[in-house]
Structures are given as C-alpha cells and as structure tokens.
C-alpha cells in the first residue's frame, strides 16, 4: 500500500483505511486515520542540532480553527 498522496481536503475525506498518510508536497506533513475513522493532521520535524524528532498535532479534519 502506498501511503503517500497529496493531502487535499477531498483526498483526506476519502481515506477509510487506518494508518498514517504522508503529503507528497510538504515534507513532514501527515494525516493519521484512526480505527474509528478520526482524521488528524500532524507535522513531524527533526530539531536542528539535537537529532530529536518532534510531532506537532495540527488538528482534526473538519474541525473549525478558532483564532483569538
């Protein structure tokens, strides 16, 4: 199974199989699909100089973003 695709809204809404899917355009951007079908965007990046990878949760697919 190829888990790389362009993460557009239409493509993510069509995902049904649980797993992690990586964006082909932006390095480190991914979408995790859980067993229940919940889709969460995240960003994975190696911290410069430390060699440690960080995961940053960006939010769920379809949830509104609230700005102050």
C-alpha positions, 0 to 999 in steps of 0.5 A: 500500500502506498501511503503517500498522496497529496493531502487535499481536503477531498483526498483526506475525506476519502481515506477509510483505511487506518494508518498514517498518510504522508503529503507528497508536497510538504515534507513532514506533513501527515494525516493519521486515520484512526480505527474509528475513522478520526482524521488528524493532521500532524507535522513531524520535524527533526530539531536542528542540532539535537537529532530529536524528532518532534510531532506537532498535532495540527488538528482534526479534519473538519474541525473549525480553527478558532483564532483569538 
